[in-house]
């Protein structure tokens, strides 16, 4: 986080989580980075070092300008927050954004999550891009209605903050981060070579799903949706198994995903089965 509101949110969440006494399964790290405006220097150095060390990052929540409900156009919106995430539609970043929307709907139902199908605002960016560049799931939270005249100027003062609105955004972050940290890791749904472990079964006309077991999982939830729909439509819980056969369900017509469920009921981010993009590696031209 590089702006005042994002830093305030991060510091307060660090205090609350440290005093909670909760024994999280994952490690929660609260960070503010320098050099964002100069070229993402701080966050890129951090994310690159994590990747070089083969570190595991299940989720990066970036809060950049999240504290004001009054936009420069005079419109007030203190009831929603925008989340931007890099595509394509079933990327780990979009999966994380959908996860936050689902968790917020349970724990902070009074606050609307507006999902944005781009990495960030038009022509602009922030520190989460350092993590997407290093293949770590990352999203950025933004105010629902910004005042550009207060950004990077002497007019960016404390009087422009709406602390009730900032608190709501903090609650969304807290619920989502805690849920990820308490849940088992998202199941792996690919082979070592990167191919999706999704097939047509012995009949050739069924949906055969397989996944790697997630440490700490006691059950799994299978998600599905129509091929042209962006959000999940149906789900079913299965036991502590690592495969499922869905008779007479075409893998051409639907998108599938699987999430791990822990003993305390916390659910992981959904891992979607994605078909790798075919690339033309060799082109032979003949006269």
Backbone torsions as a table, in degrees:
resi	resn	phi	psi	omega
1	UNK	NA	136.2	-175.0
2	UNK	-121.0	-13.0	-178.8
3	UNK	-102.8	170.3	-175.1
4	UNK	-62.7	-43.9	-177.8
5	UNK	-67.0	-41.2	178.2
6	UNK	-64.9	-38.7	178.2
7	UNK	-66.2	-42.6	178.9
8	UNK	-61.7	-42.9	178.6
9	UNK	-61.9	-45.3	-178.2
10	UNK	-62.8	-44.7	-177.8
11	UNK	-66.4	-39.6	-180.0
12	UNK	-68.4	-41.0	177.9
13	UNK	-64.6	-38.3	177.7
14	UNK	-60.4	-41.9	179.3
15	UNK	-65.0	-47.4	-177.2
16	UNK	-63.8	-44.8	-179.0
17	UNK	-66.5	-38.8	-179.7
18	UNK	-64.7	-32.5	-178.4
19	UNK	-90.5	-3.6	-173.7
20	UNK	-71.9	-28.6	-176.2
21	UNK	76.5	5.9	-179.5
22	UNK	-78.3	134.7	177.8
23	UNK	-94.0	93.6	-177.6
24	UNK	-75.3	146.6	177.5
25	UNK	-72.9	-33.1	179.1
26	UNK	-107.2	164.8	178.5
27	UNK	-88.7	128.5	176.3
28	UNK	-98.2	127.4	-179.3
29	UNK	-120.5	127.9	179.2
30	UNK	-109.9	123.5	-169.8
31	UNK	-135.7	141.5	164.0
32	UNK	-120.9	136.0	-175.6
33	UNK	-112.2	148.5	174.1
34	UNK	-98.8	161.9	172.8
35	UNK	78.4	19.1	-179.4
36	UNK	-66.1	-46.9	-177.3
37	UNK	-68.4	-24.0	-178.8
38	UNK	-86.4	-7.2	179.1
39	UNK	138.2	31.0	178.3
40	UNK	58.4	32.3	-172.4
41	UNK	-61.8	-48.4	-176.7
42	UNK	-65.4	-49.0	-177.8
43	UNK	-69.1	-35.3	179.5
44	UNK	-67.8	-39.6	177.5
45	UNK	-62.5	-41.2	-179.7
46	UNK	-66.7	-51.0	-177.6
47	UNK	-64.3	-39.6	179.6
48	UNK	-66.0	-38.6	178.2
49	UNK	-65.5	-38.6	177.2
50	UNK	-63.0	-43.6	-179.7
51	UNK	-66.3	-42.5	179.7
52	UNK	-63.4	-29.4	179.0
53	UNK	-88.6	5.5	-177.8
54	UNK	57.1	38.9	177.8
55	UNK	-71.8	157.3	179.2
56	UNK	-107.0	121.8	176.5
57	UNK	-123.4	109.7	-178.9
58	UNK	-80.0	-27.7	-178.0
59	UNK	-163.5	137.1	172.7
60	UNK	-119.7	116.5	177.0
61	UNK	-103.1	114.0	179.3
62	UNK	-107.1	126.9	178.2
63	UNK	-112.8	110.3	-176.2
64	UNK	-131.5	102.2	-178.1
65	UNK	72.5	80.9	-175.3
66	UNK	-134.9	17.0	-170.1
67	UNK	-113.9	-0.1	-177.4
68	UNK	-121.6	136.0	178.5
69	UNK	-97.7	-9.1	-177.9
70	UNK	-101.4	115.9	179.6
71	UNK	-82.4	165.3	178.9
72	UNK	-65.8	-17.1	177.4
73	UNK	-89.0	4.4	178.7
74	UNK	87.4	-3.5	-179.5
75	UNK	-85.0	134.9	178.9
76	UNK	-104.3	129.1	175.3
77	UNK	-140.7	96.7	176.9
78	UNK	-106.5	15.9	-174.5
79	UNK	-113.7	2.6	-178.1
80	UNK	-149.5	163.1	175.8
81	UNK	-141.7	146.6	-179.6
82	UNK	-97.2	142.5	174.2
83	UNK	-124.5	121.7	178.2
84	UNK	-100.4	142.0	179.8
85	UNK	-149.6	140.5	-178.6
86	UNK	-73.4	137.1	177.5
87	UNK	-82.6	-172.4	7.2
88	UNK	-71.6	-174.0	-166.9
89	UNK	-60.6	-27.1	178.9
90	UNK	-111.5	29.7	175.1
91	UNK	-69.7	160.3	175.8
92	UNK	-58.9	-29.3	-179.8
93	UNK	-70.4	-44.2	177.4
94	UNK	-66.9	-36.6	177.1
95	UNK	-61.6	-39.6	178.7
96	UNK	-67.0	-40.8	178.9
97	UNK	-62.8	-43.6	177.8
98	UNK	-63.2	-37.0	179.5
99	UNK	-61.6	-45.5	179.1
100	UNK	-62.2	-42.1	178.6
101	UNK	-60.6	-41.3	-179.3
102	UNK	-68.8	-43.7	-179.9
103	UNK	-66.1	-43.0	179.8
104	UNK	-63.2	-34.0	177.9
105	UNK	-63.2	-25.8	179.0
106	UNK	-86.8	-46.0	-171.4
107	UNK	-98.7	-25.9	179.5
108	UNK	-133.0	60.3	-173.5
109	UNK	-63.3	-18.8	-179.8
110	UNK	-77.3	-8.9	-177.2
111	UNK	-111.8	123.7	-177.7
112	UNK	-86.2	132.0	176.3
113	UNK	-98.3	117.6	180.0
114	UNK	-102.5	109.3	-178.6
115	UNK	-83.8	130.5	-179.1
116	UNK	-110.4	124.7	-175.9
117	UNK	-86.0	55.6	171.4
118	UNK	-157.5	162.5	-175.2
119	UNK	-65.6	-33.3	179.2
120	UNK	-163.9	-174.7	177.8
121	UNK	-57.9	157.7	-174.1
122	UNK	-58.5	117.9	176.8
123	UNK	74.8	9.7	-177.9
124	UNK	-127.6	171.5	-176.6
125	UNK	-156.7	-178.7	178.8
126	UNK	-162.0	-172.8	-169.8
127	UNK	-66.4	-21.2	178.8
128	UNK	-62.9	-24.8	179.6
129	UNK	-63.7	-26.3	176.0
130	UNK	-65.1	-33.1	-179.8
131	UNK	-80.8	-38.6	176.0
132	UNK	-63.7	-35.9	179.1
133	UNK	-65.1	-23.9	179.0
134	UNK	-104.5	18.3	174.1
135	UNK	65.9	32.3	172.6
136	UNK	-106.8	138.6	179.0
137	UNK	-61.2	126.9	-176.1
138	UNK	-150.2	145.5	177.0
139	UNK	-138.8	165.5	176.0
140	UNK	-131.0	135.6	175.0
141	UNK	-92.3	137.8	178.3
142	UNK	-135.1	149.3	173.1
143	UNK	-54.9	149.9	179.7
144	UNK	-66.7	-30.0	-175.4
145	UNK	-150.2	104.3	-170.7
146	UNK	-86.4	158.3	171.7
147	UNK	-114.6	99.6	-172.9
148	UNK	-68.2	-25.2	-178.8
149	UNK	-68.7	-21.0	179.8
150	UNK	-91.7	-6.5	-176.6
151	UNK	-89.1	128.2	177.9
152	UNK	59.1	39.5	-179.6
153	UNK	-145.1	165.4	177.7
154	UNK	-64.3	-14.5	179.5
155	UNK	-80.4	-1.7	178.1
156	UNK	-81.9	85.5	-174.1
157	UNK	-116.8	168.5	-178.9
158	UNK	-60.1	-30.9	-178.7
159	UNK	-62.2	-21.3	-179.3
160	UNK	-82.5	-4.3	-178.6
161	UNK	-83.7	142.4	170.9
162	UNK	-114.2	99.6	-171.8
163	UNK	-70.5	-26.1	174.4
164	UNK	-65.8	-42.6	178.7
165	UNK	-66.6	-43.5	178.3
166	UNK	-60.8	-38.4	179.2
167	UNK	-64.4	-37.9	178.0
168	UNK	-64.4	-42.7	177.6
169	UNK	-65.6	-33.9	176.3
170	UNK	-65.8	-39.5	179.0
171	UNK	-63.2	-40.2	177.9
172	UNK	-62.4	-45.0	177.8
173	UNK	-61.7	-44.0	-177.3
174	UNK	-63.3	-47.2	-178.9
175	UNK	-62.7	-42.2	-177.0
176	UNK	-70.6	-45.8	179.8
177	UNK	-64.0	-42.0	179.5
178	UNK	-64.3	-40.8	-179.2
179	UNK	-63.7	-43.1	178.1
180	UNK	-64.0	-43.2	-175.8
181	UNK	-72.0	-22.8	179.3
182	UNK	-93.5	-16.8	-177.1
183	UNK	-87.9	160.1	173.0
184	UNK	-65.8	162.7	175.4
185	UNK	-61.2	151.7	176.3
186	UNK	-62.0	138.7	-178.5
187	UNK	-63.6	147.8	174.6
188	UNK	-88.2	127.4	-175.1
189	UNK	-119.1	28.3	177.7
190	UNK	-133.2	159.9	174.0
191	UNK	-80.9	175.9	176.9
192	UNK	-59.8	-26.6	179.1
193	UNK	-87.7	-1.3	177.1
194	UNK	95.4	1.6	179.5
195	UNK	-80.9	142.5	179.3
196	UNK	-68.1	137.0	179.5
197	UNK	-88.1	61.8	-179.8
198	UNK	-131.9	128.2	-178.5
199	UNK	-139.6	-172.1	-175.6
200	UNK	-104.3	7.8	179.3
201	UNK	71.5	179.9	-179.1
202	UNK	-66.2	-32.8	-178.4
203	UNK	-72.9	-25.7	-175.7
204	UNK	87.9	-2.2	-176.1
205	UNK	-128.8	11.4	179.1
206	UNK	-109.4	166.7	172.9
207	UNK	-101.1	115.7	-178.8
208	UNK	-111.2	109.4	-177.3
209	UNK	-105.2	136.2	173.6
210	UNK	-134.2	152.5	178.5
211	UNK	-153.7	160.5	177.1
212	UNK	-81.6	143.3	179.4
213	UNK	-65.3	143.0	177.0
214	UNK	-100.1	130.2	178.7
215	UNK	-56.5	129.0	178.6
216	UNK	89.7	-5.8	-178.8
217	UNK	-77.7	140.0	175.3
218	UNK	-113.6	-10.8	177.9
219	UNK	-164.4	172.9	179.3
220	UNK	-136.5	150.4	176.0
221	UNK	-114.8	127.3	-179.9
222	UNK	-97.0	130.2	179.5
223	UNK	-113.2	151.6	175.5
224	UNK	-150.7	158.8	176.5
225	UNK	-159.1	160.7	175.6
226	UNK	-62.0	150.8	-175.1
227	UNK	-60.5	-23.1	-177.7
228	UNK	-101.7	2.4	-176.6
229	UNK	-98.5	141.4	-175.4
230	UNK	-86.5	-23.8	-176.9
231	UNK	-119.6	156.0	-175.5
232	UNK	-66.2	140.6	-176.7
233	UNK	-110.4	-35.5	-176.9
234	UNK	-131.5	154.5	175.5
235	UNK	-152.5	156.5	175.7
236	UNK	-149.3	142.0	178.4
237	UNK	-91.8	132.2	174.5
238	UNK	-117.2	167.7	-176.8
239	UNK	-73.1	-161.8	-179.9
240	UNK	-82.3	68.3	-178.6
241	UNK	-122.5	171.9	-179.3
242	UNK	-126.8	20.1	175.9
243	UNK	-159.2	157.3	179.6
244	UNK	-152.1	136.3	176.0
245	UNK	-111.0	126.1	180.0
246	UNK	-113.5	99.3	-174.6
247	UNK	-61.6	139.3	175.3
248	UNK	56.6	31.7	174.9
249	UNK	-115.5	119.6	-175.0
250	UNK	-83.2	129.9	177.0
251	UNK	-74.2	-7.8	175.6
252	UNK	-82.5	-23.7	-173.6
253	UNK	-96.8	-17.9	-173.3
254	UNK	-131.9	158.6	171.3
255	UNK	-106.9	139.7	-176.2
256	UNK	-123.2	152.6	176.5
257	UNK	-150.9	163.4	179.8
258	UNK	-141.2	139.6	176.5
259	UNK	-125.1	149.7	178.9
260	UNK	-94.2	141.8	179.5
261	UNK	-115.9	128.7	179.3
262	UNK	-86.4	173.9	-178.0
263	UNK	-63.3	-26.8	179.6
264	UNK	-89.5	4.1	177.9
265	UNK	91.7	-8.2	178.7
266	UNK	-70.4	139.0	-173.3
267	UNK	-114.7	142.2	-178.3
268	UNK	-77.7	173.8	168.9
269	UNK	-63.9	149.6	-178.6
270	UNK	-80.1	132.4	172.2
271	UNK	-97.0	118.4	-178.6
272	UNK	-92.9	146.9	175.0
273	UNK	-84.5	115.7	-175.5
274	UNK	-119.2	132.2	177.3
275	UNK	-79.5	125.4	179.7
276	UNK	-60.3	144.0	178.6
277	UNK	-73.8	129.2	178.1
278	UNK	-76.3	136.9	-179.6
279	UNK	-121.5	140.8	176.2
280	UNK	-82.8	107.8	-178.0
281	UNK	-93.5	-28.8	-178.8
282	UNK	-133.3	127.1	178.5
283	UNK	-122.6	123.5	-179.3
284	UNK	-110.2	119.7	179.8
285	UNK	-102.8	129.5	179.4
286	UNK	-125.5	143.8	175.3
287	UNK	-83.7	NA	NA
